[in-house]
Amino acid sequence: MTFRKDFPEVRFSFSLARQLEVMLAEVEEVQDAFGDREHFLEEVIDTIHAAYNVLYTTYTDVEIQEAIERVRDKNAKRGYYK
């Protein structure tokens, strides 16, 4: 399974440090959009997209999927899921 289908691959390549800056800037935009439901939704999705780019700057699809499974297992053990 890959999450690349959710967002097209970007045509630029930032360093990991720069991509983290982009992700943090998106988080600030989420905070600024709080109270405007539609704008808030778009900014959260932008943040998710930036987080995907951070992952794909460093890890393979397999590494990402394995990490997702570990996090799901960890959170299930903590009782976070219905």
C-alpha positions as CSV (number, residue, x, y, z in Angstrom):
1,M,0.0,0.0,0.0
2,T,1.2,3.5,-0.8
3,F,0.0,6.9,0.2
4,R,1.5,8.6,-2.9
5,K,-1.9,8.2,-4.6
6,D,-3.4,10.8,-2.2
7,F,-1.2,13.6,-3.4
8,P,0.8,13.8,-6.6
9,E,4.5,13.8,-6.3
10,V,5.8,17.4,-6.1
11,R,8.0,18.7,-8.8
12,F,10.5,20.4,-6.5
13,S,12.9,18.9,-4.1
14,F,13.6,20.5,-0.7
15,S,16.0,19.3,1.9
16,L,14.5,17.6,4.9
17,A,15.2,20.7,7.0
18,R,13.4,23.0,4.5
19,Q,10.5,20.6,4.2
20,L,10.1,20.6,8.0
21,E,10.0,24.4,7.9
22,V,7.2,24.1,5.3
23,M,5.3,21.7,7.5
24,L,5.6,23.9,10.5
25,A,4.4,26.9,8.5
26,E,1.4,24.9,7.4
27,V,0.6,24.2,11.1
28,E,0.6,27.9,11.8
29,E,-1.8,28.4,8.9
30,V,-4.1,25.7,10.5
31,Q,-4.1,27.7,13.8
32,D,-4.8,31.0,11.9
33,A,-7.8,29.3,10.1
34,F,-9.4,28.1,13.3
35,G,-13.0,29.3,13.3
36,D,-13.5,29.2,9.5
37,R,-14.5,25.6,8.9
38,E,-13.7,25.4,5.2
39,H,-10.4,27.2,5.4
40,F,-9.5,25.2,8.4
41,L,-10.1,21.9,6.5
42,E,-7.9,23.1,3.6
43,E,-5.1,24.0,5.9
44,V,-5.2,20.7,7.7
45,I,-5.0,18.9,4.3
46,D,-2.1,21.2,3.3
47,T,-0.4,20.2,6.6
48,I,-1.0,16.5,5.9
49,H,0.5,17.0,2.4
50,A,3.6,18.7,3.8
51,A,4.0,15.8,6.3
52,Y,3.8,13.3,3.4
53,N,6.5,15.2,1.7
54,V,8.7,15.1,4.8
55,L,8.2,11.3,4.9
56,Y,8.9,10.8,1.2
57,T,12.0,12.9,1.4
58,T,13.5,10.4,3.8
59,Y,11.7,7.0,3.7
60,T,10.5,4.4,1.2
61,D,6.9,3.3,0.7
62,V,7.7,0.1,2.6
63,E,9.3,1.9,5.5
64,I,6.4,4.3,5.8
65,Q,3.8,1.5,5.7
66,E,5.7,-0.5,8.3
67,A,5.8,2.5,10.6
68,I,2.1,3.1,10.1
69,E,1.4,-0.4,11.1
70,R,3.6,0.0,14.2
71,V,1.8,3.2,15.2
72,R,-1.6,1.6,14.7
73,D,-0.6,-1.4,16.8
74,K,0.8,0.9,19.5
75,N,-2.3,3.1,19.6
76,A,-4.6,0.0,19.6
77,K,-2.8,-1.3,22.7
78,R,-3.4,2.1,24.3
79,G,-7.1,1.7,23.6
80,Y,-7.3,4.7,21.2
81,Y,-9.5,3.1,18.6
82,K,-13.2,2.1,18.7
